[in-house]
Amino acid sequence: MKLGVIGCGYWGPNLVRSAVETNRCSQIFCCDPSPAALARVLRRFPCVSPVEHLDDIIHRCDALVVATPVSTHYDIAKRILERGKAVLVEKPLAISSLQARELAELAGDKDLTLMVGHTFVYSPAVRKVKEYIRDGILGDIYFLSSSRVNLGIHQKDIDVLWDLAPHDLSILLYWLEENPSCVSAIGRSCVGSLPDIASVHYRFPSGILANLEVSWLAPSKLRRTVLVGSRSMLIYDDTNLAEKVKLYDKGVDLRTPESFGEYQLTYRTGEIVSPNLSATEPLLIEINHFLDCVESGAQPETDGQTGLNVVLALEAASNSMRSNGQVMTIDYCAVPAPMPAAELAQAPPEFVPPTLP
Ligand SMILES: NC(=O)c1ccc[n+]([C@@H]2O[C@H](COP(=O)([O-])OP(=O)(O)OC[C@H]3O[C@@H](n4cnc5c(N)ncnc54)[C@H](O)[C@@H]3O)[C@@H](O)[C@H]2O)c1
């Protein structure tokens, strides 16, 4: 298979490296308008062939990977699909649900592979947690709380929500197998004009609550999700290389009262289990999965519809952030009016805490 990687900035070279490691591509092409970015990739991977124009790389390849700024995803992916080629688009799929829906529908109509680079869904640690949830080890999930913060690179075209929250959302949707029904979010633009910190609260139809904290302004890197269930609790810490998942036999049980008015809670503290996990890099699994899907025509696990659902959840959180945290319901069927990119990039109003009675 001839594979093309479009965009060779920060993330593109990782995709090239993984594609080389699969040993399944007869040729790998790269395209980037920045000569410096292209030169860096060619120095690192002499086997890669540079291509100057977008249309040329699309013409030469069977499948393409898009790792360009988010605001360019829609135009590039649409061009690829219109020319009948398979595409893996980096997260998030597009900058609006209108664009994401159009891409998902175009891929469906043309029976082409459209995959979204929700890399963490392919992580052995995330898969292990899914296994625990599916097997009922955690019981009924009550809530999840996630922190994805560090001194991150301020993106030019998207805010911190659209940069970091796609990771948490794609993981949540994969684990819970349901889409959030409503959201409330607040954020602040501390440096520059785009929000660089945000606190987002989702509610799922089953009643599960999920709190996401995303920030480009933090002294150290956190990639930590806590899951609390009726039977046990769990911490998934992606920065902990030795023990990414820890399962805690901890919880609180409400005993059936023996007499009227009697009310008793019992606290459980048992063992902590840290499962053995495969060390395979998620990105390598992701690229192999993309190549499998292109070859077999199978639907990718993180397909266009998944990408659209993540974008819908992000869009609703953005709307809430602009409305000072107002709760927004998420409609998965409605076709929203197109939102100009300039409006998407608008800073939210300063958060005004509600006055307590
Ligand atoms: N899956 C992950 O874990 C992960 C991690 C980081 C970034 N990403 C995603 O990867 C994408 C790229 O992010 P980045 O941090 O590498 O951005 P970046 O700005 O560092 O790189 C983008 C590159 O795209 C090039 N480019 C711009 N327009 C182009 C066009 N029309 N054709 C070809 N190349 C073009 C730019 O010159 C630049 O070199 C984003 O969607 C981001 O969200 C994903």
The ligand as an SDF file (V2000), in Angstrom:
LIG
                    3D

 44 48  0  0  0  0  0  0  0  0999 V2000
   -3.5020   11.7530   18.3380 N   0  0  0  0  0  0  0  0  0  0  0  0
   -2.7270   12.4660   19.1100 C   0  0  0  0  0  0  0  0  0  0  0  0
   -2.3460   12.0390   20.2090 O   0  0  0  0  0  0  0  0  0  0  0  0
   -2.2820   13.8310   18.6560 C   0  0  0  0  0  0  0  0  0  0  0  0
   -1.2340   14.4910   19.3010 C   0  0  0  0  0  0  0  0  0  0  0  0
   -0.8560   15.7450   18.8420 C   0  0  0  0  0  0  0  0  0  0  0  0
   -1.5230   16.3370   17.7780 C   0  0  0  0  0  0  0  0  0  0  0  0
   -2.5590   15.6610   17.1860 N   0  0  0  0  0  0  0  0  0  0  0  0
   -3.2950   16.2650   16.0570 C   0  0  0  0  0  0  0  0  0  0  0  0
   -2.4560   16.3100   14.9220 O   0  0  0  0  0  0  0  0  0  0  0  0
   -2.8060   17.4310   14.1080 C   0  0  0  0  0  0  0  0  0  0  0  0
   -1.5780   18.2820   13.8600 C   0  0  0  0  0  0  0  0  0  0  0  0
   -1.1180   18.7940   15.0840 O   0  0  0  0  0  0  0  0  0  0  0  0
    0.3880   19.2970   15.2650 P   0  0  0  0  0  0  0  0  0  0  0  0
    0.5500   19.5400   16.7230 O   0  0  0  0  0  0  0  0  0  0  0  0
    1.3230   18.3650   14.5590 O   0  0  0  0  0  0  0  0  0  0  0  0
    0.3250   20.6820   14.4830 O   0  0  0  0  0  0  0  0  0  0  0  0
    1.5650   21.4830   13.8840 P   0  0  0  0  0  0  0  0  0  0  0  0
    1.0960   22.8680   13.6860 O   0  0  0  0  0  0  0  0  0  0  0  0
    2.8100   21.2220   14.6760 O   0  0  0  0  0  0  0  0  0  0  0  0
    1.7930   20.8120   12.4470 O   0  0  0  0  0  0  0  0  0  0  0  0
    0.8950   20.9480   11.4000 C   0  0  0  0  0  0  0  0  0  0  0  0
    1.6770   20.8700   10.0840 C   0  0  0  0  0  0  0  0  0  0  0  0
    0.7410   20.8890    9.0230 O   0  0  0  0  0  0  0  0  0  0  0  0
    1.2920   21.6810    7.9730 C   0  0  0  0  0  0  0  0  0  0  0  0
    0.1990   22.1320    7.1030 N   0  0  0  0  0  0  0  0  0  0  0  0
   -0.6380   23.1730    7.2760 C   0  0  0  0  0  0  0  0  0  0  0  0
   -1.5100   23.2180    6.2590 N   0  0  0  0  0  0  0  0  0  0  0  0
   -1.2030   22.2110    5.4200 C   0  0  0  0  0  0  0  0  0  0  0  0
   -1.7380   21.7430    4.1850 C   0  0  0  0  0  0  0  0  0  0  0  0
   -2.7720   22.3620    3.6160 N   0  0  0  0  0  0  0  0  0  0  0  0
   -1.1640   20.6700    3.6130 N   0  0  0  0  0  0  0  0  0  0  0  0
   -0.1210   20.0460    4.1820 C   0  0  0  0  0  0  0  0  0  0  0  0
    0.4240   20.4230    5.3680 N   0  0  0  0  0  0  0  0  0  0  0  0
   -0.1120   21.4940    5.9630 C   0  0  0  0  0  0  0  0  0  0  0  0
    2.0280   22.8180    8.6820 C   0  0  0  0  0  0  0  0  0  0  0  0
    3.0050   23.4120    7.8620 O   0  0  0  0  0  0  0  0  0  0  0  0
    2.6410   22.0730    9.8750 C   0  0  0  0  0  0  0  0  0  0  0  0
    3.9330   21.6100    9.5860 O   0  0  0  0  0  0  0  0  0  0  0  0
   -3.9250   18.1600   14.8660 C   0  0  0  0  0  0  0  0  0  0  0  0
   -5.1600   17.7130   14.3770 O   0  0  0  0  0  0  0  0  0  0  0  0
   -3.7530   17.6940   16.3020 C   0  0  0  0  0  0  0  0  0  0  0  0
   -4.9560   17.7440   17.0450 O   0  0  0  0  0  0  0  0  0  0  0  0
   -2.9200   14.4370   17.5880 C   0  0  0  0  0  0  0  0  0  0  0  0
  1  2  1  0
  2  3  2  0
  2  4  1  0
  4  5  1  0
  4 44  2  0
  5  6  2  0
  6  7  1  0
  7  8  2  0
  8  9  1  0
  8 44  1  0
  9 10  1  0
  9 42  1  0
 10 11  1  0
 11 12  1  0
 11 40  1  0
 12 13  1  0
 13 14  1  0
 14 15  2  0
 14 16  1  0
 14 17  1  0
 17 18  1  0
 18 19  2  0
 18 20  1  0
 18 21  1  0
 21 22  1  0
 22 23  1  0
 23 24  1  0
 23 38  1  0
 24 25  1  0
 25 26  1  0
 25 36  1  0
 26 27  1  0
 26 35  1  0
 27 28  2  0
 28 29  1  0
 29 30  1  0
 29 35  2  0
 30 31  1  0
 30 32  2  0
 32 33  1  0
 33 34  2  0
 34 35  1  0
 36 37  1  0
 36 38  1  0
 38 39  1  0
 40 41  1  0
 40 42  1  0
 42 43  1  0
M  CHG  2   8   1  16  -1
M  END
$$$$
